[in-house]
C-alpha cells in the first residue's frame, strides 16, 4: 500500500484522450478541486437519506469520510470510490421504526448487516473470482449498472427538477457547454462550476425576479425564495454530531439483512464500472471491496452513523473528469470529516437549490446508466438471445420503475434491490432452462460463466487503453500501437 502518488506530467490537466490513473495525481490544488467535486456529488444523498431514516445527518457526513478512508486502505488504493449513505436500507429501517424500534435498534440492526456484508466479502476473496464471474457475468453486471444509474432518474425528474425547472435547465446547459467549450482543468471541473453557476443564478433570481411558486423538497407547492439562509444563521460554527449506541435484536436485524444482497450486486457493479473506466483489471479486488464496505458500515453504525455503499454519483464525477486518482478521494474524505464538525458549513451546502441539483443530476445519473450499455457493447452481449433479453429486460424495468414486491406489512423489496435480484436470478434460471443452442451462443459472445472471461476482456480484446507511460486512456478508445496495463 502506497501513498506516494506519482505526479501526472507537470501536474496540470492531461491532454484529450488520456486520464489520470488511481496511483497518480494532479497538482495538489487541482487534486483539491477534484476532491471538492466528489464532496458535492455525494453530499445530497449522504445528507438526505439519514434524515429519512431518522439518523443524524452531520454524523453521516463525517462517518462517510471515515468509511471512505477505510475502504481505500482495505482495497490498497486500487479502487477509487467514495462511500456515502446507502439507500438500500431505507425500507428496512422504516419497518423497524414502524414496529416500535428506536435509533439504537436501527443502528444495531444496520451494524449486523454490515457484519454479514463483510463476511460475504471474505467469502468472495477466499473462494476466488470465479464466484463473481459465475453469478454476475457481463450481461448481468451491465444490467445492474444500468438500473443503478437509471433508478436515480426519478430523483432528478420528480424531486429536484420541478423545484425550479428553468434554473435546472440553465444549470444542465451550463455543464454541457462548459465540459465542451472550456479547456484544460476548467473543463474537468464542469460539475463544480455548474453548481456554483446555478447557486449564483438562484441568488440573482431571488433578488431580481422574487420568490418562486413550485413544489419544494417534500413535493408540497409553496411560494418561497430559491435559497434561504435562515438555517445557516441558526447553525453553530463548530460542534460534535449526536452519537447513538447500538442495541441488538434478531427480529430487527432480519428486516435489514436481505438488503445485503443488493449491496453485493451494487458494489460489484460499481467496481466493474470503475474497472471499465480505468481500464484496469480490478476483479482481484472484488472481495476486498465488498468486505471494505461491510467493515465501513460496521464502524459507521457503531457510533450511530448511517450504513454505507460505494456511490454511483462519484463514479459519474470520474466519468466526467477522467481523473481516477485516489488522492482526490482522500481529500474528499477529509473534507467530509471536517464538514461533520462544522454544522454551519453543512447547512450552507445543504441549501443548494433543488433546481441546481436537478440540472446536475440529470447528467451524472445518465452517465452511470450508460456505463451499463458500454459493458454490454464491450462484451458483445447478444440481445437476440432470449437468455439475455427476457430476464434482464424484466430486472431493468423493475429497477428503473421502482417496482415493489410486498412480502408483508413489515418487509418489502423494491427498486435497485428487487431489480438486481431479478436480473441475477432470472438470468441464471433462463440459462438453466434454455436449449443447448442458446447456451452455446452465450459462450460465443463471451458472457457465459464457463467461458472464463472477465469484465470487459472478452474475445481477447485489449484489456486497457494506455499510453507509453502506463496511464489508462479514454474508455472505449484504442490507439494503434498502445500497450497493455499489467495486471
C-alpha distance (Angstrom), angle and dihedral (degrees) to the residues before:
residue distance angle dihedral
X1 . . .
X2 3.78 . .
X3 3.76 135.8 .
X4 3.80 95.5 -172.4
X5 3.78 98.4 104.7
X6 3.78 113.3 -166.0
X7 3.77 114.1 -117.8
X8 3.80 109.2 -113.7
X9 3.80 106.2 -125.1
X10 3.79 107.4 -59.1
X11 3.80 91.8 -17.7
X12 3.77 94.2 -98.8
X13 3.77 131.1 112.0
X14 3.82 112.6 -55.3
X15 3.79 117.3 -122.0
X16 3.79 122.0 -94.8
X17 3.79 111.6 -74.1
X18 3.80 95.9 33.1
X19 3.79 134.7 86.5
X20 3.80 140.8 -160.9
X21 3.82 111.0 -104.8
X22 3.84 124.4 -135.5
X23 3.82 91.8 -103.0
X24 3.81 93.0 48.6
X25 3.78 132.6 71.5
X26 3.77 141.6 -167.7
X27 3.80 120.1 -125.7
X28 3.79 111.2 -56.2
X29 3.83 94.8 -106.6
X30 3.82 89.5 52.5
X31 3.81 91.0 43.7
X32 3.80 88.2 52.8
X33 3.81 88.9 52.9
X34 3.79 91.7 53.6
X35 3.80 89.5 45.7
X36 3.80 88.9 53.7
X37 3.81 89.6 55.9
X38 3.79 89.5 53.6
X39 3.80 90.3 51.7
X40 3.79 90.3 51.0
X41 3.81 92.3 47.0
X42 3.79 95.5 51.7
X43 3.78 99.5 34.8
X44 3.79 101.8 81.3
X45 3.81 98.2 51.5
X46 3.80 94.0 35.9
X47 3.80 89.4 53.5
X48 3.81 99.3 40.0
X49 3.81 102.1 46.3
X50 3.83 94.6 56.9
X51 3.79 88.6 52.8
X52 3.81 89.5 52.3
X53 3.82 89.6 49.7
X54 3.80 92.4 46.5
X55 3.82 94.7 -113.2
X56 3.80 130.3 129.9
X57 3.79 110.1 -83.1
X58 3.81 96.9 -159.0
X59 3.80 89.8 52.8
X60 3.79 89.6 49.6
X61 3.80 90.5 53.6
X62 3.80 92.3 48.9
X63 3.81 94.4 45.6
X64 3.80 91.4 47.7
X65 3.80 86.5 64.5
X66 3.80 91.5 48.6
X67 3.81 90.3 46.7
X68 3.81 91.9 50.7
X69 3.80 92.0 52.8
X70 3.82 90.3 48.8
X71 3.80 90.1 50.3
X72 3.81 94.3 49.5
X73 3.80 91.7 48.5
X74 3.81 93.7 49.6
X75 3.83 92.9 48.6
X76 3.82 90.5 45.9
X77 3.82 92.5 -118.4
X78 3.80 91.0 -68.0
X79 3.81 99.1 113.8
X80 3.81 113.2 56.7
X81 3.79 105.3 -150.2
X82 3.78 140.3 136.7
X83 3.80 121.2 -136.5
X84 3.78 114.4 -143.9
X85 3.78 134.7 161.0
X86 3.80 113.5 -51.8
X87 3.79 118.4 -128.2
X88 3.81 92.3 -163.3
X89 3.80 91.4 86.3
X90 3.81 98.4 50.2
X91 3.81 93.6 96.2
X92 3.80 93.7 46.8
X93 3.79 91.9 48.1
X94 3.80 90.4 50.4
X95 3.79 88.5 53.0
X96 3.81 91.1 51.3
X97 3.78 92.1 52.0
X98 3.80 91.5 44.5
X99 3.81 87.3 56.9
X100 3.79 92.8 53.0
X101 3.81 99.8 -92.0
X102 3.78 120.5 148.2
X103 3.82 130.4 -149.5
X104 3.81 90.9 -82.8
X105 3.80 90.1 56.1
X106 3.81 90.3 46.7
X107 3.80 96.9 52.7
X108 3.81 90.9 41.2
X109 3.80 91.3 56.0
X110 3.81 90.8 44.8
X111 3.80 90.2 51.0
X112 3.81 89.7 55.1
X113 3.80 89.5 50.8
X114 3.81 88.5 51.7
X115 3.80 90.4 54.0
X116 3.82 90.6 50.8
X117 3.80 90.9 48.8
X118 3.80 91.5 50.2
X119 3.81 90.9 50.6
X120 3.81 90.5 50.9
X121 3.80 87.9 53.2
X122 3.80 91.0 51.9
X123 3.80 89.8 50.3
X124 3.80 91.3 51.9
X125 3.80 91.3 47.5
X126 3.82 93.8 49.0
X127 3.81 98.3 38.7
X128 3.78 92.1 49.5
X129 3.76 138.2 -123.2
X130 3.80 91.8 -64.0
X131 3.79 89.1 79.7
X132 3.80 90.3 63.3
X133 3.79 96.2 39.4
X134 3.79 91.4 51.8
X135 3.79 95.6 45.2
X136 3.82 98.9 35.2
X137 3.82 112.1 31.1
X138 3.83 117.3 175.8
X139 3.80 93.8 -92.2
X140 3.80 89.3 59.0
X141 3.80 97.8 39.5
X142 3.79 90.4 51.2
X143 3.79 88.9 55.1
X144 3.80 92.3 47.4
X145 3.80 93.2 49.5
X146 3.80 90.4 47.1
X147 3.80 96.0 49.9
X148 3.83 90.8 44.8
X149 3.79 89.8 57.7
X150 3.77 99.4 38.4
X151 3.83 93.0 42.9
X152 3.80 84.9 70.3
X153 3.81 91.3 59.3
X154 3.83 95.0 91.5
X155 3.81 89.1 54.3
X156 3.79 90.1 58.3
X157 3.80 95.8 37.6
X158 3.81 101.3 40.5
X159 3.79 105.9 25.1
X160 3.80 107.8 32.0
X161 3.81 109.7 20.6
X162 3.85 98.4 53.9
X163 3.81 91.7 54.5
X164 3.81 89.1 74.4
X165 3.79 113.9 -9.1
X166 3.80 96.0 -177.0
X167 3.80 94.6 50.6
X168 3.82 87.7 46.4
X169 3.80 91.2 51.6
X170 3.80 92.1 46.1
X171 3.82 92.0 48.3
X172 3.81 92.8 48.0
X173 3.81 90.9 48.7
X174 3.79 91.2 48.2
X175 3.82 91.8 52.3
X176 3.82 92.0 49.3
X177 3.80 94.0 46.4
X178 3.81 93.8 42.4
X179 3.80 93.0 51.2
X180 3.82 89.9 54.9
X181 3.80 106.8 27.7
X182 3.81 99.1 42.7
X183 3.77 121.0 74.8
X184 3.77 135.4 -140.6
X185 3.78 121.1 -8.1
X186 3.81 94.0 -8.8
X187 3.78 90.3 63.6
X188 3.78 90.0 52.1
X189 3.80 93.9 54.9
X190 3.79 94.3 48.0
X191 3.81 91.2 125.6
X192 3.80 92.3 56.8
X193 3.80 91.2 43.4
X194 3.79 89.0 50.4
X195 3.80 90.1 53.6
X196 3.81 91.9 51.1
X197 3.82 90.9 45.3
X198 3.80 93.1 51.4
X199 3.80 92.6 44.2
X200 3.80 92.6 52.9
X201 3.80 92.0 42.2
X202 3.80 90.0 54.4
X203 3.81 91.5 50.8
X204 3.81 90.2 48.8
X205 3.81 92.6 49.5
X206 3.80 91.4 49.6
X207 3.81 88.8 55.5
X208 3.81 97.9 42.0
X209 3.81 106.8 27.5
X210 3.80 99.9 26.7
X211 3.81 129.3 -139.8
X212 3.78 123.3 -11.7
X213 3.80 127.9 -131.5
X214 3.79 110.2 -143.0
X215 3.82 142.9 110.1
X216 3.79 113.8 -60.8
X217 3.83 127.3 -145.3
X218 3.81 90.0 -73.5
X219 3.82 93.0 49.3
X220 3.81 94.3 -110.2
X221 3.81 112.8 133.7
X222 3.80 113.3 -124.5
X223 3.78 142.0 150.9
X224 3.79 110.5 -111.2
X225 3.78 145.7 134.5
X226 3.77 115.0 -82.1
X227 3.81 89.0 -125.0
X228 3.80 126.1 27.8
X229 3.79 118.5 -171.0
X230 3.83 94.6 -168.6
X231 3.80 93.6 102.9
X232 3.81 90.3 49.3
X233 3.80 91.7 53.3
X234 3.80 91.4 48.8
X235 3.82 96.0 48.4
X236 3.82 122.6 93.4
X237 3.78 121.1 -114.5
X238 3.79 94.6 -131.8
X239 3.77 132.0 16.1
X240 3.77 145.5 132.7
X241 3.79 118.3 -106.2
X242 3.80 118.7 -115.3
X243 3.81 112.3 -89.3
X244 3.81 123.6 -148.1
X245 3.80 125.9 -163.1
X246 3.82 114.4 -135.3
X247 3.79 123.1 -119.5
X248 3.77 122.7 -164.3
X249 3.79 133.9 -130.0
X250 3.79 127.0 164.6
X251 3.80 92.7 -145.5
X252 3.79 93.2 52.1
X253 3.79 91.9 44.9
X254 3.80 91.0 55.0
X255 3.80 89.2 58.2
X256 3.82 93.8 61.8
X257 3.82 105.0 27.6
X258 3.85 94.1 81.0
X259 3.82 87.8 65.1
X260 3.81 86.5 70.6
X261 3.81 87.6 77.7
X262 3.78 90.0 60.5
X263 3.80 92.3 45.1
X264 3.80 92.3 53.6
X265 3.81 90.3 51.9
X266 3.81 90.7 43.6
X267 3.81 94.0 49.6
X268 3.79 92.7 46.8
X269 3.80 90.7 47.6
X270 3.80 91.8 50.1
X271 3.81 94.1 47.0
X272 3.78 90.0 49.0
X273 3.81 89.6 49.4
X274 3.81 89.8 51.6
X275 3.81 89.4 47.4
X276 3.79 89.4 52.8
X277 3.79 92.7 51.2
X278 3.81 96.9 43.1
X279 3.82 92.8 40.4
X280 3.80 89.9 -133.6
X281 3.77 130.2 128.7
X282 3.80 102.8 -113.1
X283 3.80 95.9 163.4
X284 3.84 91.7 107.7
X285 3.82 87.2 58.6
X286 3.83 95.1 55.4
X287 3.79 95.6 95.4
X288 3.79 92.4 44.0
X289 3.80 91.6 49.5
X290 3.80 93.7 51.8
X291 3.80 91.3 43.7
X292 3.81 91.1 47.9
X293 3.79 91.3 53.4
X294 3.79 89.8 50.9
X295 3.80 93.2 48.6
X296 3.80 90.8 46.9
X297 3.81 90.5 51.6
X298 3.80 90.4 50.5
X299 3.81 92.2 51.1
X300 3.81 93.9 44.8
X301 3.80 96.4 47.5
X302 3.81 93.8 42.9
X303 3.82 88.1 75.8
X304 3.80 96.8 35.5
X305 3.79 100.3 -86.2
X306 3.79 129.5 135.7
X307 3.82 128.7 -87.7
X308 3.78 113.8 -97.2
X309 3.77 139.7 -138.5
X310 3.77 137.9 169.8
X311 3.79 109.2 -84.8
X312 3.78 125.0 -121.2
X313 3.80 88.2 -162.7
X314 3.80 91.1 65.6
X315 3.78 91.9 46.0
X316 3.79 84.5 57.3
X317 3.80 90.1 54.7
X318 3.81 89.8 53.1
X319 3.78 90.6 48.6
X320 3.81 89.0 52.9
X321 3.82 98.0 43.7
X322 3.84 101.2 31.9
X323 3.82 86.2 -140.8
X324 3.80 109.3 128.7
X325 3.80 97.1 168.7
X326 3.80 114.0 142.1
X327 3.80 87.1 -149.6
X328 3.81 88.1 74.6
X329 3.80 89.5 55.3
X330 3.79 92.2 52.8
X331 3.80 87.8 52.1
X332 3.80 90.1 50.3
X333 3.81 91.2 47.7
X334 3.80 93.3 51.8
X335 3.80 90.8 47.5
X336 3.82 90.1 50.5
X337 3.81 91.4 51.4
X338 3.80 90.5 50.9
X339 3.81 91.8 46.0
X340 3.78 88.9 55.5
X341 3.79 87.6 59.9
X342 3.82 95.0 46.7
X343 3.81 109.1 62.7
X344 3.82 92.7 177.6
X345 3.80 93.5 58.2
X346 3.78 90.1 44.3
X347 3.79 88.9 54.2
X348 3.81 90.1 50.3
X349 3.79 91.8 55.0
X350 3.78 91.9 41.9
X351 3.81 92.6 61.1
X352 3.79 94.0 61.8
X353 3.81 100.5 135.4
X354 3.78 117.2 -101.6
X355 3.79 91.1 -126.9
X356 3.81 90.1 59.8
X357 3.79 90.9 50.8
X358 3.80 88.6 47.8
X359 3.78 91.9 57.8
X360 3.79 92.9 47.6
X361 3.79 99.2 42.6
X362 3.80 96.0 52.1
X363 3.80 86.5 63.2
X364 3.80 98.9 41.2
X365 3.79 97.6 43.0
X366 3.79 92.5 46.8
X367 3.79 91.6 52.1
X368 3.80 90.8 55.3
X369 3.79 92.6 50.4
X370 3.79 92.0 50.3
X371 3.81 90.3 54.1
X372 3.80 85.9 69.5
X373 3.78 90.4 57.0
X374 3.79 89.0 48.9
X375 3.81 90.2 55.0
X376 3.80 89.2 55.1
X377 3.79 92.7 47.1
X378 3.80 95.0 49.8
X379 3.81 91.4 48.6
X380 3.81 94.3 43.5
X381 3.80 93.2 -124.5
X382 3.80 108.0 -167.2
X383 3.79 112.5 -139.9
X384 3.77 90.9 -176.2
X385 3.81 82.9 76.7
X386 3.84 109.3 86.1
X387 3.82 90.2 -145.8
X388 3.79 87.9 69.6
X389 3.78 100.3 29.4
X390 3.79 105.6 50.2
X391 3.82 106.6 41.5
X392 3.80 95.6 36.4
X393 3.80 91.3 48.8
X394 3.80 88.6 55.8
X395 3.80 94.2 47.0
X396 3.79 93.6 48.1
X397 3.80 94.7 50.2
X398 3.82 91.1 46.0
X399 3.80 89.8 51.5
X400 3.79 97.4 43.3
X401 3.80 94.4 40.6
X402 3.81 92.5 45.5
X403 3.81 91.2 -128.0
X404 3.82 112.3 -168.9
X405 3.80 128.3 -140.8
X406 3.82 111.3 -162.4
X407 3.80 115.9 -153.2
X408 3.79 95.4 169.0
X409 3.77 140.9 -28.2
X410 3.78 87.8 -82.5
X411 3.78 102.5 44.1
X412 3.79 134.5 44.3
X413 3.80 136.3 159.1
X414 3.79 121.1 -146.8
X415 3.78 147.6 148.1
X416 3.80 117.7 4.0
X417 3.81 93.5 2.7
X418 3.79 96.1 52.0
X419 3.80 94.2 37.0
X420 3.80 92.4 51.5
X421 3.78 92.9 47.5
X422 3.82 92.2 49.0
X423 3.82 92.2 46.7
X424 3.81 91.7 51.5
X425 3.79 101.5 39.4
X426 3.80 97.9 36.5
X427 3.82 92.1 49.3
X428 3.80 91.2 54.0
X429 3.79 91.2 44.8
X430 3.79 90.2 51.0
X431 3.81 91.1 48.9
X432 3.81 91.4 50.2
X433 3.81 93.0 50.0
X434 3.81 98.3 39.6
X435 3.81 122.5 103.3
X436 3.79 119.3 -101.2
X437 3.81 96.0 -100.8
X438 3.83 91.9 58.3
X439 3.82 91.7 49.3
X440 3.79 89.7 48.6
X441 3.80 89.4 53.0
X442 3.81 89.1 58.6
X443 3.78 90.6 59.0
X444 3.78 91.3 50.5
X445 3.80 91.5 54.2
X446 3.80 92.4 46.5
X447 3.81 97.6 -119.2
X448 3.77 100.4 104.6
X449 3.83 113.4 108.0
X450 3.79 90.4 -129.6
X451 3.78 92.3 55.5
X452 3.78 90.3 80.4
X453 3.77 94.7 -134.8
X454 3.75 125.3 143.9
X455 3.75 127.8 -143.6
X456 3.79 112.2 -64.2
X457 3.81 96.0 -2.1
X458 3.78 103.5 91.4
X459 3.80 123.0 140.6
X460 3.78 93.4 16.2
X461 3.79 92.2 -67.6
X462 3.74 116.7 169.6
X463 3.83 101.9 -88.7
X464 3.76 94.0 -146.3
X465 3.73 144.0 21.0
X466 3.77 109.8 -138.1
X467 3.75 141.0 155.3
X468 3.78 125.5 -125.7
X469 3.78 91.0 -82.9
X470 3.78 92.9 59.5
X471 3.79 96.1 -106.4
X472 3.80 117.6 144.9
X473 3.76 115.6 -111.8
X474 3.74 131.2 -144.9
X475 3.81 109.8 -54.6
X476 3.74 112.3 -105.8
X477 3.80 96.0 24.7
X478 3.76 127.6 98.5
X479 3.74 122.4 -174.5
X480 3.80 116.1 -152.3
X481 3.77 112.3 -101.1
X482 3.83 95.0 22.8
X483 3.77 118.0 143.7
X484 3.78 129.0 -135.3
X485 3.74 129.5 -104.8
X486 3.80 117.3 -110.4
X487 3.76 114.2 -111.5
